[in-house]
Amino acid sequence: MLRALFILLALPAAAMEFPDPVDDGSYRPTDPAQVEMGRLLFWDPILSGNRNISCGTCHHPRFGTGDGLALGLGEGGRGLGPDRVPDPSNPPEARIPRNAPGLWNLGAREFAVLFHDGRIEERGGALRTPMGPDMVVGFDTLLSAQTMFPVLSPDEMAGHYSENEVSRAVRQGLITGEGGAWDLIAGRVRDIPAYVRMWRAAFPGDDTLDFTDISDAIAAFVEHEWRSDTAPFDAWLRSSGDLPRPALEGAELFYGAAGCAACHSGPFQTDHGFHAMGQPQVGPGKRARFETHARDDGRMRVTGDPADRFAFRTPSLRNVTETGPWGHAGAYDDLRAFLRDHAAPRRALRDPHRHVTLPPIAPEAAADDLRLMNDPVEVAALAAAIRGPDIVLDAAELDALMAFLGSLRDETALRGRLGIPDAVPSGLPIDR
């Protein structure tokens, strides 16, 4: 650690420039009536094809607003968090290919690109999504548009072919319009008088409770519930609290010699950009149904530019100590090991050990779990895409960085502002 501190003392002040603190102006305002409606919809399994999965199943506060799994089990799973396993009576068709991201600070104005590959984004006030115009009309915010992608995924919430009317509509490509998947889900909500009453209060100018009202309400709830700007680091930035010496040393290392802030910049520790960092790929990868590889090309799947291969969005680090497993495919269940390998990714790729435990699944699906990492050609391609030098961190430096990341842990946000409701209007069970 003395080596790192000596380097830090020799750095110019600009090399350790800390971010400005966030304030109310950093966030979009939310409507309390929409938040109330969205809270119940977030926890209500009525939105899933088989009425068995809610948004909260895979984004639960007990697991840092994720699911505690490297790669989640949506439809075809039972249980919660790391205890979730395939349902023998209706097992999953496939693993979900990417780790469930946390929901922290998604109401902040600067979050204009979402998902690990940035496939939905806001540019100049206009939304861009893979579905084109059908997926941008009527949504109040980018987060609202993002919120409703999972209900269309057979492996996340919709269910598998022929299981229910929503999954059949999805498989037939019927998403919008009368009889489409969104209309079918909205119809379920319209049939529940309590939701209609809340909708009238939350959207007084609307003629019909439709799908975008549902997604707008859920987005408002997420923005309100998981705003996170009261961690010890926030207090220190506002000069209203102190950081313990180990955390301060870690902050100096993070914003100085270790170079973490080159990507993890700004008040939420993200530049919202895309970088190839050699993260291991476990699981099936991201692929179309006709493809057979087990690779996740990341941002390249959105842009088509080979320069973007294996690049993924820089995640915000708020409450990062609670959001494991870490990496776009959840390849690490040990944050300290992740930091070590993230700083020196080429060296890490030469080490076959992976700090990951995937939930059990059908053997034919599990065959893909380490297929890419066992292919020397694919691993070499991952390494070749990395930019920047390997930085080998010693034990003391890792201790300091872990202490700094601990200072981003926000107890108020982790508890949630409203919490899990006692019941939802559909009467369906809530994942607790």
MOTAPE-V802473 format. One record per residue. N is the residue number from 1. RES is the residue in one letter. OMEGA is omega in whole degrees, -180 to 180 (none if undefined). NEAR is the number of other C-alpha atoms within 8 Angstrom. D_CENTER is the distance of its C-alpha to the mean C-alpha in Angstrom with 2 decimals. Layout:
BEGIN
n->[N	N]
res->[RES	RES]
omega->[OMEGA	OMEGA]
near->[NEAR	NEAR]
d_center->[D_CENTER	D_CENTER]
END
This chain:
BEGIN
n->[1	2	3	4	5	6	7	8	9	10	11	12	13	14	15	16	17	18	19	20	21	22	23	24	25	26	27	28	29	30	31	32	33	34	35	36	37	38	39	40	41	42	43	44	45	46	47	48	49	50	51	52	53	54	55	56	57	58	59	60	61	62	63	64	65	66	67	68	69	70	71	72	73	74	75	76	77	78	79	80	81	82	83	84	85	86	87	88	89	90	91	92	93	94	95	96	97	98	99	100	101	102	103	104	105	106	107	108	109	110	111	112	113	114	115	116	117	118	119	120	121	122	123	124	125	126	127	128	129	130	131	132	133	134	135	136	137	138	139	140	141	142	143	144	145	146	147	148	149	150	151	152	153	154	155	156	157	158	159	160	161	162	163	164	165	166	167	168	169	170	171	172	173	174	175	176	177	178	179	180	181	182	183	184	185	186	187	188	189	190	191	192	193	194	195	196	197	198	199	200	201	202	203	204	205	206	207	208	209	210	211	212	213	214	215	216	217	218	219	220	221	222	223	224	225	226	227	228	229	230	231	232	233	234	235	236	237	238	239	240	241	242	243	244	245	246	247	248	249	250	251	252	253	254	255	256	257	258	259	260	261	262	263	264	265	266	267	268	269	270	271	272	273	274	275	276	277	278	279	280	281	282	283	284	285	286	287	288	289	290	291	292	293	294	295	296	297	298	299	300	301	302	303	304	305	306	307	308	309	310	311	312	313	314	315	316	317	318	319	320	321	322	323	324	325	326	327	328	329	330	331	332	333	334	335	336	337	338	339	340	341	342	343	344	345	346	347	348	349	350	351	352	353	354	355	356	357	358	359	360	361	362	363	364	365	366	367	368	369	370	371	372	373	374	375	376	377	378	379	380	381	382	383	384	385	386	387	388	389	390	391	392	393	394	395	396	397	398	399	400	401	402	403	404	405	406	407	408	409	410	411	412	413	414	415	416	417	418	419	420	421	422	423	424	425	426	427	428	429	430	431	432]
res->[M	L	R	A	L	F	I	L	L	A	L	P	A	A	A	M	E	F	P	D	P	V	D	D	G	S	Y	R	P	T	D	P	A	Q	V	E	M	G	R	L	L	F	W	D	P	I	L	S	G	N	R	N	I	S	C	G	T	C	H	H	P	R	F	G	T	G	D	G	L	A	L	G	L	G	E	G	G	R	G	L	G	P	D	R	V	P	D	P	S	N	P	P	E	A	R	I	P	R	N	A	P	G	L	W	N	L	G	A	R	E	F	A	V	L	F	H	D	G	R	I	E	E	R	G	G	A	L	R	T	P	M	G	P	D	M	V	V	G	F	D	T	L	L	S	A	Q	T	M	F	P	V	L	S	P	D	E	M	A	G	H	Y	S	E	N	E	V	S	R	A	V	R	Q	G	L	I	T	G	E	G	G	A	W	D	L	I	A	G	R	V	R	D	I	P	A	Y	V	R	M	W	R	A	A	F	P	G	D	D	T	L	D	F	T	D	I	S	D	A	I	A	A	F	V	E	H	E	W	R	S	D	T	A	P	F	D	A	W	L	R	S	S	G	D	L	P	R	P	A	L	E	G	A	E	L	F	Y	G	A	A	G	C	A	A	C	H	S	G	P	F	Q	T	D	H	G	F	H	A	M	G	Q	P	Q	V	G	P	G	K	R	A	R	F	E	T	H	A	R	D	D	G	R	M	R	V	T	G	D	P	A	D	R	F	A	F	R	T	P	S	L	R	N	V	T	E	T	G	P	W	G	H	A	G	A	Y	D	D	L	R	A	F	L	R	D	H	A	A	P	R	R	A	L	R	D	P	H	R	H	V	T	L	P	P	I	A	P	E	A	A	A	D	D	L	R	L	M	N	D	P	V	E	V	A	A	L	A	A	A	I	R	G	P	D	I	V	L	D	A	A	E	L	D	A	L	M	A	F	L	G	S	L	R	D	E	T	A	L	R	G	R	L	G	I	P	D	A	V	P	S	G	L	P	I	D	R]
omega->[179	178	-179	-179	177	178	-178	-180	-179	-178	172	-177	-177	-178	179	-179	-179	-179	172	176	177	177	-177	-180	178	-173	170	174	178	179	-178	-180	176	178	-180	179	-178	178	-179	178	180	-176	-174	178	-179	-178	-179	-175	-178	178	-176	-176	174	173	-178	178	-177	177	-170	-179	177	-177	176	-175	168	-179	178	-180	174	176	-169	171	178	179	-178	177	173	-173	-174	176	-179	178	-178	-177	177	175	-177	-178	-180	-172	179	174	-176	172	167	-167	-178	180	179	-177	174	-175	-173	170	-180	172	177	-174	-175	179	-176	177	-174	-173	-178	-178	178	-174	167	-177	178	179	178	-180	180	179	174	179	179	-178	178	-173	-178	-174	-178	-176	173	180	-177	-175	174	179	177	179	-180	-174	-173	174	-178	-178	179	-177	179	-176	179	-175	-172	-174	-174	-172	176	-179	-177	-176	179	-179	178	179	180	-179	178	-180	-180	-175	-178	177	-178	-179	176	-176	-179	-180	179	179	179	178	177	-179	179	-179	-178	-174	-178	178	179	178	179	180	180	178	-175	-176	-172	-178	-176	179	-175	174	-177	-173	-178	174	179	-177	177	-180	179	179	179	178	-179	-180	-179	-170	-170	165	-176	178	178	176	177	179	177	179	179	178	-180	-178	179	179	-179	171	172	-176	179	180	178	176	177	178	179	178	-179	-178	-178	-167	-178	176	-178	-175	174	176	-179	-175	175	-174	-180	178	173	173	-179	179	-175	-175	175	-175	175	180	179	177	172	-179	-169	-172	-180	-173	173	-176	-178	-179	-175	-178	177	-174	172	-177	174	-174	180	179	179	-173	-174	-177	180	178	-179	-179	179	176	180	-176	176	-179	169	-176	177	-179	-175	179	-176	-168	-179	-3	-169	-176	-175	176	177	-173	-179	172	178	-175	179	177	177	179	-180	-176	178	179	-179	-170	-180	178	-179	-178	176	-180	-176	-177	179	-179	-175	171	179	178	-180	180	-179	-177	-178	176	-179	-180	-180	-168	180	-176	-179	-177	176	180	-177	-180	179	179	177	178	175	-178	-177	-178	-176	175	179	-176	167	176	-177	-178	176	-174	-179	178	176	176	-178	180	177	178	178	180	175	179	175	179	-171	-176	-180	-180	-179	177	-174	-176	-179	178	-179	-180	178	-179	176	-174	179	-176	180	-178	-180	174	-180	none]
near->[7	5	6	10	10	8	9	11	6	6	9	6	6	5	8	10	7	5	8	7	8	9	6	5	6	9	9	8	4	9	8	6	9	17	14	11	15	16	13	11	14	11	15	16	14	15	12	14	15	10	9	8	15	16	10	11	13	13	15	11	10	5	13	15	15	16	15	11	15	17	15	12	14	13	14	13	12	8	7	10	11	8	6	11	11	13	10	5	4	7	12	15	8	6	13	11	10	12	15	11	9	9	10	10	9	11	13	10	8	5	9	10	11	12	9	10	13	12	13	13	12	11	8	4	5	6	10	11	10	7	6	8	6	7	9	11	6	5	12	6	8	13	10	15	12	9	10	9	8	9	12	12	10	13	16	13	17	17	17	12	9	7	10	11	10	13	17	12	13	14	8	6	6	11	10	10	8	5	9	13	15	10	14	11	13	12	9	9	10	10	7	10	7	7	11	12	8	12	13	9	8	10	9	7	4	7	4	4	11	9	10	9	11	12	14	14	16	17	13	14	15	12	13	11	11	14	11	11	8	11	12	13	10	12	12	11	10	8	7	7	8	8	10	6	6	10	16	11	12	15	11	11	16	12	14	13	10	8	9	10	10	6	10	14	12	9	9	9	13	14	9	10	9	11	10	13	11	13	11	8	12	14	14	12	12	11	11	5	5	5	6	6	7	12	10	9	11	14	17	14	9	9	7	7	7	6	5	15	13	15	14	14	13	12	8	9	11	11	14	11	9	8	14	17	15	15	9	10	14	16	16	15	13	10	11	8	9	11	9	11	10	11	10	12	14	10	9	9	11	6	6	6	4	6	9	10	6	7	9	7	11	8	6	6	12	10	8	12	10	10	11	13	12	7	8	7	6	9	12	8	8	11	11	6	11	11	6	4	5	9	7	7	8	7	6	7	12	12	10	15	14	11	11	14	13	10	12	14	13	14	8	9	13	10	8	10	9	6	7	6	9	4	8	13	10	7	6	11	8	10	8	4]
d_center->[32.65	35.94	35.39	32.08	33.72	36.69	34.55	32.80	36.21	37.31	34.40	35.09	33.48	31.37	29.62	28.18	27.28	24.92	22.74	24.20	23.03	21.04	22.97	22.96	23.47	20.07	18.54	19.40	21.74	20.98	23.64	24.32	25.48	22.34	20.27	22.61	22.35	18.58	18.39	20.57	18.94	15.47	17.29	19.76	19.74	22.07	19.40	19.05	21.83	23.40	22.72	21.14	17.34	15.65	12.21	12.75	13.44	9.96	8.53	11.60	12.86	14.87	12.00	10.24	8.40	7.10	10.03	11.76	12.20	11.92	11.70	11.62	14.75	14.72	18.13	20.83	19.43	20.87	20.19	17.21	14.84	16.54	19.59	18.27	20.60	21.95	24.37	27.69	28.95	26.18	24.07	20.99	22.01	19.30	16.26	12.84	12.59	9.08	7.11	4.85	1.59	4.21	6.17	8.76	11.23	9.96	13.69	14.86	16.99	15.95	12.46	14.01	11.72	8.30	6.58	7.29	10.86	11.22	12.98	13.09	14.54	17.26	20.50	23.52	22.51	21.98	18.92	18.46	16.80	17.84	19.95	22.04	24.01	23.33	19.71	20.49	23.54	23.37	19.81	20.10	16.92	14.25	11.73	14.37	14.45	10.76	11.06	13.77	12.72	11.98	15.56	16.97	15.64	18.44	16.45	13.81	15.98	18.98	20.98	23.24	26.23	29.02	27.34	27.14	27.85	24.24	23.61	27.00	26.27	23.05	25.03	27.78	25.60	26.48	23.55	25.25	28.75	30.86	30.06	26.68	23.57	22.49	26.09	26.35	23.38	24.71	28.10	27.01	25.82	29.06	31.08	30.04	32.30	30.16	27.32	29.99	31.36	28.06	27.42	30.87	30.15	26.73	27.76	31.55	32.15	30.67	33.01	30.76	27.66	25.55	22.07	21.01	22.27	20.02	16.87	18.22	18.85	15.46	13.94	16.74	16.04	12.39	13.82	16.66	15.39	12.71	14.46	14.87	17.93	20.43	19.76	22.88	21.92	21.87	25.25	26.58	25.66	27.48	30.39	30.19	29.34	29.83	27.73	29.26	30.80	28.43	25.38	27.47	28.44	24.84	24.01	27.05	26.01	22.43	23.91	26.97	28.12	24.92	23.59	19.96	20.09	21.02	17.34	15.81	18.11	18.53	17.97	14.23	14.74	13.34	15.59	12.99	14.85	14.64	16.37	17.65	17.57	18.84	15.95	17.39	16.57	16.89	17.04	18.11	16.44	15.63	18.94	21.03	23.19	26.20	24.75	25.44	23.70	20.87	19.40	16.16	17.49	14.26	15.21	18.68	17.78	17.30	20.18	22.56	23.49	24.21	23.56	19.81	19.79	17.27	15.66	11.91	10.30	10.97	8.15	9.54	11.32	11.93	12.36	11.33	14.19	12.61	9.15	10.86	11.43	10.51	10.30	8.78	10.99	11.02	14.56	15.30	15.70	17.76	16.34	19.86	20.29	17.07	18.50	21.83	20.79	18.36	21.41	23.75	21.87	25.10	26.74	23.84	24.02	27.68	26.83	26.18	24.82	21.18	19.68	17.92	18.90	17.78	18.80	22.08	22.34	25.28	27.07	26.83	23.00	22.99	25.29	22.45	20.56	22.19	24.08	22.72	23.09	26.62	27.60	29.16	29.04	25.31	24.75	27.21	25.35	22.12	24.32	26.17	23.16	22.44	23.78	25.30	27.07	26.17	26.41	27.69	26.87	29.40	28.93	29.76	27.31	24.48	25.73	25.63	22.11	20.90	22.96	21.43	17.81	19.25	20.50	17.01	16.75	17.39	19.32	19.63	15.96	15.39	18.25	16.98	19.59	20.64	19.41	19.51	22.49	25.53	25.62	24.40	26.95	26.74	27.93	25.42	24.21	21.14	18.84	19.63]
END
